[in-house]
Structures are given as C-alpha cells and as structure tokens.
C-alpha cells in the first residue's frame, strides 16, 4: 500500500538548530515510519548555522548522523528514508 502525503511525519528545525535531541527524534520516527520530512524554518536559516554551508552538504551531514538516505530535497524541506 503506497504511503499518503499525510502519513509522513514532519519535523521542524528551528532556532536551536540541529541538536542531538533532534537527531534522536529523527531516528525514532525513521524506525517507526521509515520516512520523515525535515523542514528548516526561517529562524534556523537566519540564525547563521546554515550560513557558509551549502544546503546539500547540510542534508548529507544529517543523513549520515541518522543513518538514512536523502530521497527528496525541495527548497528547505528534506525527506529521508531509513537505509
């Protein structure tokens, strides 16, 4: 049965940035659902953590930390699947 758009859990990355707690939450959702969307909010982008880094490089770093595969990258929304 194909997964519906509404079935995908979305996590927002805010002003605290990419923390160990956020990585743990992404891992938990990947274990339960197999797929997760990560949305980088405007206050995260303005904070400066993204500054100087390419969005694609940041996506690769997150994928390595969560042992997942980046399957979609649109604007500031990343979609990961469990490897």
Biopython code that builds the backbone (N, CA, C, O; Angstrom):
import numpy as np
from Bio.PDB.StructureBuilder import StructureBuilder

atoms = [
    (1, "UNK", "N", (0.848, -1.186, 0.000)),
    (1, "UNK", "CA", (0.000, 0.000, 0.000)),
    (1, "UNK", "C", (0.889, 1.243, 0.000)),
    (1, "UNK", "O", (1.726, 1.387, 0.891)),
    (2, "UNK", "N", (0.733, 2.139, -0.965)),
    (2, "UNK", "CA", (1.571, 3.337, -1.023)),
    (2, "UNK", "C", (1.283, 4.285, 0.129)),
    (2, "UNK", "O", (0.160, 4.370, 0.627)),
    (3, "UNK", "N", (2.324, 4.995, 0.538)),
    (3, "UNK", "CA", (2.191, 5.932, 1.645)),
    (3, "UNK", "C", (1.572, 7.233, 1.142)),
    (3, "UNK", "O", (1.956, 7.742, 0.089)),
    (4, "UNK", "N", (0.622, 7.763, 1.892)),
    (4, "UNK", "CA", (-0.020, 9.018, 1.547)),
    (4, "UNK", "C", (0.826, 10.173, 2.065)),
    (4, "UNK", "O", (1.627, 10.016, 2.987)),
    (5, "UNK", "N", (0.634, 11.321, 1.459)),
    (5, "UNK", "CA", (1.372, 12.513, 1.864)),
    (5, "UNK", "C", (1.107, 12.853, 3.332)),
    (5, "UNK", "O", (2.010, 13.310, 4.032)),
    (6, "UNK", "N", (-0.113, 12.636, 3.798)),
    (6, "UNK", "CA", (-0.488, 12.951, 5.174)),
    (6, "UNK", "C", (0.154, 11.999, 6.183)),
    (6, "UNK", "O", (0.228, 12.317, 7.370)),
    (7, "UNK", "N", (0.615, 10.840, 5.725)),
    (7, "UNK", "CA", (1.204, 9.850, 6.626)),
    (7, "UNK", "C", (2.656, 10.154, 6.978)),
    (7, "UNK", "O", (3.207, 9.538, 7.890)),
    (8, "UNK", "N", (3.281, 11.088, 6.277)),
    (8, "UNK", "CA", (4.687, 11.394, 6.504)),
    (8, "UNK", "C", (4.806, 12.412, 7.644)),
    (8, "UNK", "O", (4.202, 13.484, 7.600)),
    (9, "UNK", "N", (5.586, 12.061, 8.652)),
    (9, "UNK", "CA", (5.797, 12.935, 9.799)),
    (9, "UNK", "C", (6.799, 14.021, 9.415)),
    (9, "UNK", "O", (7.805, 13.742, 8.763)),
    (10, "UNK", "N", (6.518, 15.265, 9.822)),
    (10, "UNK", "CA", (7.399, 16.397, 9.527)),
    (10, "UNK", "C", (7.982, 16.934, 10.814)),
    (10, "UNK", "O", (7.269, 17.152, 11.793)),
    (11, "UNK", "N", (9.293, 17.146, 10.801)),
    (11, "UNK", "CA", (9.996, 17.745, 11.939)),
    (11, "UNK", "C", (10.509, 19.109, 11.500)),
    (11, "UNK", "O", (11.071, 19.248, 10.414)),
    (12, "UNK", "N", (10.314, 20.116, 12.348)),
    (12, "UNK", "CA", (10.791, 21.460, 12.058)),
    (12, "UNK", "C", (12.104, 21.722, 12.775)),
    (12, "UNK", "O", (12.242, 21.432, 13.963)),
    (13, "UNK", "N", (13.075, 22.276, 12.041)),
    (13, "UNK", "CA", (14.345, 22.684, 12.636)),
    (13, "UNK", "C", (14.256, 24.183, 12.852)),
    (13, "UNK", "O", (14.166, 24.955, 11.898)),
    (14, "UNK", "N", (14.283, 24.591, 14.121)),
    (14, "UNK", "CA", (14.125, 25.996, 14.465)),
    (14, "UNK", "C", (15.414, 26.639, 14.907)),
    (14, "UNK", "O", (16.500, 26.260, 14.468)),
    (15, "UNK", "N", (15.281, 27.628, 15.790)),
    (15, "UNK", "CA", (16.434, 28.434, 16.182)),
    (15, "UNK", "C", (17.488, 27.666, 16.969)),
    (15, "UNK", "O", (18.641, 28.094, 17.022)),
    (16, "UNK", "N", (17.122, 26.543, 17.580)),
    (16, "UNK", "CA", (18.126, 25.751, 18.296)),
    (16, "UNK", "C", (19.022, 24.974, 17.342)),
    (16, "UNK", "O", (20.094, 24.508, 17.728)),
    (17, "UNK", "N", (18.585, 24.837, 16.108)),
    (17, "UNK", "CA", (19.405, 24.179, 15.097)),
    (17, "UNK", "C", (19.352, 22.664, 15.198)),
    (17, "UNK", "O", (18.407, 22.088, 15.737)),
    (18, "UNK", "N", (20.380, 22.043, 14.671)),
    (18, "UNK", "CA", (20.450, 20.589, 14.637)),
    (18, "UNK", "C", (21.149, 20.126, 15.906)),
    (18, "UNK", "O", (22.372, 20.206, 16.027)),
    (19, "UNK", "N", (20.359, 19.647, 16.836)),
    (19, "UNK", "CA", (20.877, 19.205, 18.128)),
    (19, "UNK", "C", (20.849, 17.679, 18.207)),
    (19, "UNK", "O", (20.282, 17.009, 17.343)),
    (20, "UNK", "N", (21.461, 17.153, 19.238)),
    (20, "UNK", "CA", (21.447, 15.704, 19.454)),
    (20, "UNK", "C", (20.019, 15.208, 19.662)),
    (20, "UNK", "O", (19.669, 14.117, 19.213)),
    (21, "UNK", "N", (19.199, 16.000, 20.335)),
    (21, "UNK", "CA", (17.800, 15.642, 20.555)),
    (21, "UNK", "C", (17.029, 15.560, 19.248)),
    (21, "UNK", "O", (16.192, 14.674, 19.072)),
    (22, "UNK", "N", (17.305, 16.478, 18.330)),
    (22, "UNK", "CA", (16.655, 16.468, 17.027)),
    (22, "UNK", "C", (17.060, 15.221, 16.240)),
    (22, "UNK", "O", (16.216, 14.581, 15.613)),
    (23, "UNK", "N", (18.332, 14.881, 16.269)),
    (23, "UNK", "CA", (18.826, 13.680, 15.585)),
    (23, "UNK", "C", (18.155, 12.434, 16.162)),
    (23, "UNK", "O", (17.749, 11.543, 15.417)),
    (24, "UNK", "N", (18.039, 12.375, 17.490)),
    (24, "UNK", "CA", (17.374, 11.235, 18.140)),
    (24, "UNK", "C", (15.909, 11.140, 17.728)),
    (24, "UNK", "O", (15.397, 10.044, 17.502)),
    (25, "UNK", "N", (15.236, 12.275, 17.629)),
    (25, "UNK", "CA", (13.826, 12.298, 17.223)),
    (25, "UNK", "C", (13.675, 11.816, 15.780)),
    (25, "UNK", "O", (12.761, 11.049, 15.477)),
    (26, "UNK", "N", (14.557, 12.259, 14.899)),
    (26, "UNK", "CA", (14.513, 11.808, 13.507)),
    (26, "UNK", "C", (14.726, 10.299, 13.446)),
    (26, "UNK", "O", (14.021, 9.605, 12.715)),
    (27, "UNK", "N", (15.695, 9.785, 14.212)),
    (27, "UNK", "CA", (15.951, 8.343, 14.245)),
    (27, "UNK", "C", (14.733, 7.565, 14.732)),
    (27, "UNK", "O", (14.394, 6.523, 14.172)),
    (28, "UNK", "N", (14.079, 8.067, 15.770)),
    (28, "UNK", "CA", (12.891, 7.410, 16.309)),
    (28, "UNK", "C", (11.778, 7.337, 15.266)),
    (28, "UNK", "O", (11.145, 6.294, 15.097)),
    (29, "UNK", "N", (11.546, 8.438, 14.574)),
    (29, "UNK", "CA", (10.492, 8.468, 13.559)),
    (29, "UNK", "C", (10.853, 7.564, 12.387)),
    (29, "UNK", "O", (9.983, 6.883, 11.843)),
    (30, "UNK", "N", (12.116, 7.548, 11.996)),
    (30, "UNK", "CA", (12.534, 6.661, 10.908)),
    (30, "UNK", "C", (12.330, 5.192, 11.277)),
    (30, "UNK", "O", (11.943, 4.385, 10.431)),
    (31, "UNK", "N", (12.590, 4.845, 12.544)),
    (31, "UNK", "CA", (12.384, 3.467, 12.983)),
    (31, "UNK", "C", (10.906, 3.083, 12.939)),
    (31, "UNK", "O", (10.563, 1.966, 12.551)),
    (32, "UNK", "N", (10.029, 4.016, 13.338)),
    (32, "UNK", "CA", (8.596, 3.728, 13.385)),
    (32, "UNK", "C", (7.941, 3.787, 12.014)),
    (32, "UNK", "O", (7.137, 2.920, 11.671)),
    (33, "UNK", "N", (8.283, 4.816, 11.219)),
    (33, "UNK", "CA", (7.570, 5.070, 9.971)),
    (33, "UNK", "C", (8.402, 4.795, 8.720)),
    (33, "UNK", "O", (7.839, 4.563, 7.650)),
    (34, "UNK", "N", (9.717, 4.817, 8.833)),
    (34, "UNK", "CA", (10.576, 4.559, 7.681)),
    (34, "UNK", "C", (10.852, 5.770, 6.817)),
    (34, "UNK", "O", (11.714, 5.726, 5.939)),
    (35, "UNK", "N", (10.117, 6.870, 7.060)),
    (35, "UNK", "CA", (10.295, 8.090, 6.273)),
    (35, "UNK", "C", (9.980, 9.303, 7.142)),
    (35, "UNK", "O", (9.104, 9.243, 8.005)),
    (36, "UNK", "N", (10.693, 10.400, 6.914)),
    (36, "UNK", "CA", (10.459, 11.627, 7.683)),
    (36, "UNK", "C", (10.851, 12.832, 6.834)),
    (36, "UNK", "O", (11.802, 12.782, 6.054)),
    (37, "UNK", "N", (10.093, 13.917, 7.005)),
    (37, "UNK", "CA", (10.441, 15.185, 6.367)),
    (37, "UNK", "C", (11.046, 16.096, 7.424)),
    (37, "UNK", "O", (10.567, 16.153, 8.556)),
    (38, "UNK", "N", (12.087, 16.796, 7.050)),
    (38, "UNK", "CA", (12.739, 17.751, 7.942)),
    (38, "UNK", "C", (12.649, 19.116, 7.273)),
    (38, "UNK", "O", (13.191, 19.327, 6.187)),
    (39, "UNK", "N", (11.958, 20.037, 7.936)),
    (39, "UNK", "CA", (11.764, 21.380, 7.393)),
    (39, "UNK", "C", (12.654, 22.363, 8.146)),
    (39, "UNK", "O", (12.580, 22.469, 9.371)),
    (40, "UNK", "N", (13.496, 23.080, 7.405)),
    (40, "UNK", "CA", (14.363, 24.095, 8.010)),
    (40, "UNK", "C", (13.609, 25.425, 8.009)),
    (40, "UNK", "O", (13.411, 26.041, 6.962)),
    (41, "UNK", "N", (13.196, 25.851, 9.188)),
    (41, "UNK", "CA", (12.397, 27.068, 9.310)),
    (41, "UNK", "C", (13.235, 28.318, 9.070)),
    (41, "UNK", "O", (14.465, 28.275, 9.081)),
    (42, "UNK", "N", (12.551, 29.414, 8.855)),
    (42, "UNK", "CA", (13.233, 30.676, 8.544)),
    (42, "UNK", "C", (14.161, 31.113, 9.672)),
    (42, "UNK", "O", (15.254, 31.617, 9.413)),
    (43, "UNK", "N", (13.733, 30.921, 10.935)),
    (43, "UNK", "CA", (14.594, 31.366, 12.037)),
    (43, "UNK", "C", (15.857, 30.508, 12.142)),
    (43, "UNK", "O", (16.864, 30.980, 12.670)),
    (44, "UNK", "N", (15.835, 29.272, 11.660)),
    (44, "UNK", "CA", (17.041, 28.449, 11.588)),
    (44, "UNK", "C", (17.965, 28.987, 10.494)),
    (44, "UNK", "O", (19.178, 29.083, 10.682)),
    (45, "UNK", "N", (17.385, 29.327, 9.373)),
    (45, "UNK", "CA", (18.185, 29.837, 8.258)),
    (45, "UNK", "C", (18.777, 31.191, 8.587)),
    (45, "UNK", "O", (19.889, 31.495, 8.156)),
    (46, "UNK", "N", (18.060, 32.015, 9.345)),
    (46, "UNK", "CA", (18.528, 33.356, 9.700)),
    (46, "UNK", "C", (19.574, 33.312, 10.817)),
    (46, "UNK", "O", (20.426, 34.196, 10.918)),
    (47, "UNK", "N", (19.498, 32.277, 11.650)),
    (47, "UNK", "CA", (20.373, 32.170, 12.817)),
    (47, "UNK", "C", (21.839, 32.129, 12.420)),
    (47, "UNK", "O", (22.693, 32.641, 13.145)),
    (48, "UNK", "N", (22.133, 31.539, 11.299)),
    (48, "UNK", "CA", (23.514, 31.514, 10.850)),
    (48, "UNK", "C", (24.137, 30.135, 10.806)),
    (48, "UNK", "O", (25.238, 29.981, 10.279)),
    (49, "UNK", "N", (23.456, 29.114, 11.350)),
    (49, "UNK", "CA", (24.021, 27.766, 11.300)),
    (49, "UNK", "C", (24.132, 27.299, 9.857)),
    (49, "UNK", "O", (25.054, 26.563, 9.503)),
    (50, "UNK", "N", (23.205, 27.722, 9.039)),
    (50, "UNK", "CA", (23.225, 27.352, 7.636)),
    (50, "UNK", "C", (24.197, 28.229, 6.852)),
    (50, "UNK", "O", (24.689, 27.841, 5.792)),
    (51, "UNK", "N", (24.462, 29.413, 7.388)),
    (51, "UNK", "CA", (25.322, 30.365, 6.705)),
    (51, "UNK", "C", (26.717, 29.780, 6.486)),
    (51, "UNK", "O", (27.320, 29.228, 7.406)),
    (52, "UNK", "N", (27.207, 29.902, 5.290)),
    (52, "UNK", "CA", (28.525, 29.372, 4.970)),
    (52, "UNK", "C", (28.499, 27.909, 4.567)),
    (52, "UNK", "O", (29.506, 27.378, 4.099)),
    (53, "UNK", "N", (27.356, 27.248, 4.743)),
    (53, "UNK", "CA", (27.227, 25.846, 4.360)),
    (53, "UNK", "C", (26.237, 25.742, 3.215)),
    (53, "UNK", "O", (25.257, 26.483, 3.143)),
    (54, "UNK", "N", (26.510, 24.827, 2.347)),
    (54, "UNK", "CA", (25.584, 24.520, 1.273)),
    (54, "UNK", "C", (24.442, 23.681, 1.859)),
    (54, "UNK", "O", (24.672, 22.831, 2.720)),
    (55, "UNK", "N", (23.229, 23.918, 1.395)),
    (55, "UNK", "CA", (22.076, 23.148, 1.895)),
    (55, "UNK", "C", (22.263, 21.661, 1.639)),
    (55, "UNK", "O", (21.899, 20.833, 2.474)),
    (56, "UNK", "N", (22.827, 21.323, 0.493)),
    (56, "UNK", "CA", (23.026, 19.916, 0.161)),
    (56, "UNK", "C", (24.043, 19.269, 1.090)),
    (56, "UNK", "O", (23.886, 18.112, 1.481)),
    (57, "UNK", "N", (25.094, 20.021, 1.447)),
    (57, "UNK", "CA", (26.096, 19.497, 2.374)),
    (57, "UNK", "C", (25.475, 19.265, 3.745)),
    (57, "UNK", "O", (25.749, 18.251, 4.387)),
    (58, "UNK", "N", (24.647, 20.191, 4.195)),
    (58, "UNK", "CA", (23.966, 20.039, 5.470)),
    (58, "UNK", "C", (23.039, 18.820, 5.443)),
    (58, "UNK", "O", (22.951, 18.083, 6.426)),
    (59, "UNK", "N", (22.354, 18.610, 4.325)),
    (59, "UNK", "CA", (21.470, 17.443, 4.174)),
    (59, "UNK", "C", (22.271, 16.148, 4.255)),
    (59, "UNK", "O", (21.820, 15.184, 4.873)),
    (60, "UNK", "N", (23.441, 16.113, 3.644)),
    (60, "UNK", "CA", (24.295, 14.924, 3.696)),
    (60, "UNK", "C", (24.767, 14.650, 5.120)),
    (60, "UNK", "O", (24.817, 13.498, 5.550)),
    (61, "UNK", "N", (25.113, 15.714, 5.852)),
    (61, "UNK", "CA", (25.537, 15.560, 7.250)),
    (61, "UNK", "C", (24.422, 14.962, 8.098)),
    (61, "UNK", "O", (24.666, 14.068, 8.909)),
    (62, "UNK", "N", (23.208, 15.451, 7.915)),
    (62, "UNK", "CA", (22.069, 14.919, 8.670)),
    (62, "UNK", "C", (21.846, 13.455, 8.305)),
    (62, "UNK", "O", (21.625, 12.622, 9.184)),
    (63, "UNK", "N", (21.904, 13.137, 7.008)),
    (63, "UNK", "CA", (21.691, 11.757, 6.551)),
    (63, "UNK", "C", (22.704, 10.807, 7.190)),
    (63, "UNK", "O", (22.351, 9.695, 7.584)),
    (64, "UNK", "N", (23.958, 11.239, 7.294)),
    (64, "UNK", "CA", (24.986, 10.402, 7.924)),
    (64, "UNK", "C", (24.703, 10.194, 9.406)),
    (64, "UNK", "O", (24.884, 9.094, 9.928)),
    (65, "UNK", "N", (24.261, 11.246, 10.081)),
    (65, "UNK", "CA", (24.006, 11.155, 11.522)),
    (65, "UNK", "C", (22.809, 10.266, 11.837)),
    (65, "UNK", "O", (22.789, 9.600, 12.872)),
    (66, "UNK", "N", (21.814, 10.248, 10.955)),
    (66, "UNK", "CA", (20.607, 9.463, 11.234)),
    (66, "UNK", "C", (20.615, 8.115, 10.535)),
    (66, "UNK", "O", (19.651, 7.357, 10.635)),
    (67, "UNK", "N", (21.686, 7.814, 9.836)),
    (67, "UNK", "CA", (21.788, 6.562, 9.087)),
    (67, "UNK", "C", (20.597, 6.410, 8.154)),
    (67, "UNK", "O", (19.941, 5.369, 8.107)),
    (68, "UNK", "N", (20.339, 7.480, 7.414)),
    (68, "UNK", "CA", (19.229, 7.481, 6.477)),
    (68, "UNK", "C", (19.694, 7.893, 5.099)),
    (68, "UNK", "O", (20.860, 8.230, 4.893)),
    (69, "UNK", "N", (18.770, 7.860, 4.162)),
    (69, "UNK", "CA", (19.069, 8.234, 2.788)),
    (69, "UNK", "C", (18.210, 9.430, 2.414)),
    (69, "UNK", "O", (16.995, 9.416, 2.611)),
    (70, "UNK", "N", (18.834, 10.454, 1.882)),
    (70, "UNK", "CA", (18.103, 11.618, 1.404)),
    (70, "UNK", "C", (17.401, 11.239, 0.105)),
    (70, "UNK", "O", (18.052, 10.900, -0.883)),
    (71, "UNK", "N", (16.071, 11.297, 0.109)),
    (71, "UNK", "CA", (15.322, 10.882, -1.076)),
    (71, "UNK", "C", (14.673, 12.052, -1.814)),
    (71, "UNK", "O", (14.321, 11.932, -2.987)),
    (72, "UNK", "N", (14.514, 13.189, -1.122)),
    (72, "UNK", "CA", (13.915, 14.353, -1.770)),
    (72, "UNK", "C", (14.460, 15.609, -1.125)),
    (72, "UNK", "O", (14.672, 15.658, 0.087)),
    (73, "UNK", "N", (14.684, 16.628, -1.946)),
    (73, "UNK", "CA", (15.249, 17.885, -1.469)),
    (73, "UNK", "C", (14.573, 18.994, -2.255)),
    (73, "UNK", "O", (14.877, 19.211, -3.429)),
    (74, "UNK", "N", (13.653, 19.697, -1.602)),
    (74, "UNK", "CA", (12.941, 20.785, -2.269)),
    (74, "UNK", "C", (12.990, 22.022, -1.398)),
    (74, "UNK", "O", (12.392, 22.059, -0.323)),
    (75, "UNK", "N", (13.694, 23.020, -1.857)),
    (75, "UNK", "CA", (13.812, 24.249, -1.093)),
    (75, "UNK", "C", (14.487, 23.988, 0.236)),
    (75, "UNK", "O", (15.665, 23.633, 0.284)),
    (76, "UNK", "N", (13.741, 24.164, 1.314)),
    (76, "UNK", "CA", (14.276, 23.926, 2.650)),
    (76, "UNK", "C", (13.590, 22.747, 3.330)),
    (76, "UNK", "O", (13.555, 22.671, 4.558)),
    (77, "UNK", "N", (13.045, 21.828, 2.536)),
    (77, "UNK", "CA", (12.393, 20.624, 3.070)),
    (77, "UNK", "C", (13.153, 19.397, 2.564)),
    (77, "UNK", "O", (13.278, 19.187, 1.357)),
    (78, "UNK", "N", (13.650, 18.606, 3.486)),
    (78, "UNK", "CA", (14.416, 17.402, 3.188)),
    (78, "UNK", "C", (13.574, 16.183, 3.553)),
    (78, "UNK", "O", (12.888, 16.188, 4.575)),
    (79, "UNK", "N", (13.620, 15.156, 2.737)),
    (79, "UNK", "CA", (12.907, 13.919, 3.037)),
    (79, "UNK", "C", (13.924, 12.796, 3.120)),
    (79, "UNK", "O", (14.721, 12.588, 2.205)),
    (80, "UNK", "N", (13.884, 12.066, 4.251)),
    (80, "UNK", "CA", (14.819, 10.973, 4.499)),
    (80, "UNK", "C", (14.062, 9.654, 4.633)),
    (80, "UNK", "O", (12.943, 9.610, 5.144)),
    (81, "UNK", "N", (14.701, 8.574, 4.158)),
    (81, "UNK", "CA", (14.211, 7.211, 4.356)),
    (81, "UNK", "C", (15.272, 6.439, 5.091)),
    (81, "UNK", "O", (16.458, 6.761, 5.023)),
    (82, "UNK", "N", (14.838, 5.414, 5.797)),
    (82, "UNK", "CA", (15.770, 4.533, 6.503)),
    (82, "UNK", "C", (16.534, 3.716, 5.483)),
    (82, "UNK", "O", (15.942, 3.187, 4.542)),
    (83, "UNK", "N", (17.838, 3.608, 5.656)),
    (83, "UNK", "CA", (18.683, 2.801, 4.750)),
    (83, "UNK", "C", (18.452, 1.327, 4.973)),
    (83, "UNK", "O", (19.070, 0.497, 4.307)),
]
sb = StructureBuilder()
sb.init_structure("model")
sb.init_model(0)
sb.init_chain("A")
sb.init_seg("    ")
for serial, (resi, resn, name, xyz) in enumerate(atoms, 1):
    if name == "N":
        sb.init_residue(resn, " ", resi, " ")
    sb.init_atom(name, np.array(xyz, "f"), 0.0, 1.0, " ", f" {name:<3s}", serial, name[0])
structure = sb.get_structure()
